[in-house]
Amino acid sequence: MPDSSQAEFPAAPQAPSSGRDLPPSLAELLQQGTLVVSHRPWAQAVVDPVLWQRAGEGLAGGSSSLLALWGEPGGVHLAFWEASEGRAGVMTLRCPNGSFPSLGQLHPPALRLERAIRDLFGLQPEGSTDPRPWLDHGVWELRFPLGKSAPAVGPSPYVFLPVEGEELHQVPVGPVHAGIIEPGHFRFTAAGETVVRLEERLGYVHRGVEGLLVGAELERATKLAARVSGDTTAAYSFAFARAVEAAIGMEAPRLADWLRALCVEIERVANHLGDVGAICNDAAFARMQAFCAILRERLLRTADTCFGHRLMMDQIVPGGMRAAPPLDALRRLRELTGEIARALPEIQEVYDSTPSLQDRVVGTGVLSRELVNQYGCGGVIGRASGRLFDARRDLPYSPYPGLRFSIPVREEGDVDARVSLRIREIEQSLGLIQQIIDGLPEGPSFAPLPRKNVSPGEGVALVEGFRGDIFAWVRIDERGRVERCHLRDPSWFQWPLLEAAIYGNIIADFPLCNKSFNCSYAGHDL
Amino acid sequence: MTSDSRPPAPRPRRPSLFGLLRSGLPEPPPPVDDTLVQEIARKVEDGAKRRLGRSLALRLVDAGSCNGCELELHALQNPFYDLERFGLRFVASPRHADVLLVTGPVTRNMREALERTYNAIPDPKWVVAVGDCAATGGLFLEGYACIGPAEAVVPVDLTIPGCPPSPQKLLAGLLALLESGKKLGGR
């Protein structure tokens, strides 16, 4: 760490200072920058390096959570959420010299994001405590593909963090895993059976989505956004559409918002059902998986009859919905939600009353509240460790303010808490689906977007997918195309915590821990 | 000793889950597309059937998929489709596999892993490109990060298009692999 930061910020990031200097509020810092008017709906300001550094101290002090940190060729942006004021905002720092003060040196959750910014744009995070590449494995034909590109230097061995001690052994796993699962590398160091360190290496499914989005026609961009993470395609499409609509200053018809939420809640139920089954299966309790998979399959088939696609891919588009579902299909969906709701108590009872299962999940993979707060970790993972944040409640968007639902939260932070919360969230989402079907407003489900004379602008959106909050930022040019777009998966702030949750557990419990997190590889690697 | 004369109290029955299920699972298999069979029959060697019988071990490599294809491959194992009743099963190691399934627009970062997995599968072996990305590169052909269709890295015997292909389409495609062996046997 450089001296200046040591002097200004003596406390370690994990233990925020409790002394005389309160950490600066990012919302206050934002007012000191130059406000940008073409940015909607959150305030955006261009700041100088001093304010940027102060923002890092604010994040480290815990006054705000980091929502996103991303680059473009000439600068970097950060989005934050200030819980005490219920506000979000965006700070922008221009980087004429190709570098910016590292936030990661003060606030570790920013480290991997900064490594990704450097790999993609060539902007150097000054003072970063982790200079290793992240997404760039040395096999692209060029370096810094989205910035001032440079010739490739070829692959070099990835340096894992050193682990020292007697009788330690390493277990490398991946990128190709044993099951039907996305690729990533896990490097375990174990003392006997006990994991003393897990280090992840990701980036294997980096498809360059952000680069493909540069200058893309809206139709193509919409399809790309729907394929960032196929399991949460509806939520990504919702986030992207809302960001585009914010950027050009329009709103989708009311019916569209309701149908979008319907898709996202179906998606949440389907994924949670799959996860509850899969977690139990990883504890060798296959019966639960078979049962949950049947419910999931029936839900996907009903989604197919409603929206013409089992995963509801490409149904949510900027301007509204591609099509409105037929009424009899919606009726069938409503009936099915009743059946699933009636099955839930039995799922819960079997789960609670099976000792072989309980023995594996209770007290396994405990994640502390301090860490989920520090990382601004969203979704079930954050809420299972006591962090009550849900974009549907905290940065509410249509139609959720008009719907009744509760956000279950637990304190234990173990595998059991994450399973139980999923079951509770299924229940809540089924209630939402029923309310939406019963209360669908009249009117069109699509409003065409202006194709010419679009006033260029930037828009952001935060949508609660089944993994947590998905952040979307987009800049639209005067011809209505995407000039730049950044999509941040909730997994960015969850993957690092898996490394913490597995600490002190046995290797054999890793599949359970990993599945109870169910982070996205594709969404993270982008 | 009066308690002995009474019948023992019934033990509380634990819920079974499957009491909730309707019957009729698994569903009958989808009809096998004849053009798929012919496509495979052209490529499968005569000896394959004798050596493999009516059973194929599958190994999946996600080479850049969005995870959509994986979800539908998972669905093949649910009680509706029950893949294993056809002699098709997913195995953990490529050393145990006959068929390599590839999804995604092969990223440069996954190329080596895909090649090494392919090389680890013993002969005879087949490669199935699953989904539009593995079949054609999909939306990801341009750019610095993807190589393109699976064919660009490993020899592909069968493609199952779709974004993602439905479980029925996947099942029909994989059954075609088995059927082609049968037809070859009579040639």
Interface residues (C-beta under 8 A of the other chain):
Chain A: L135 H137 V139 W140 E141 L142 P145 P175 V176 A178 G179 I180 I181 E182 P183 G203 Y204 V205 H206 R207 G208 G211 L212 R220 K223 L224 R227 V228 S229 G230 D231 T233 G274 R287 M288 A290 F291 A293 I294 R296 E297 L300 R310 L311 M313 A343 E346 I347 E349 V350 S353 T354 S520 Y521 A522 D525
Chain B: R14 P15 L17 F18 L20 L21 L25 L60 V61 D62 A63 G64 S65 C66 N67 G68 C69 E70 L71 E72 L73 H74 A75 Q77 N78 P79 F80 F90 A92 S93 P94 G104 P105 T107 R108 N109 M110 R111 E112 A113 T117 G138 L139 F140 E142 G143 Y144 A145 C146 C163 P164 S166
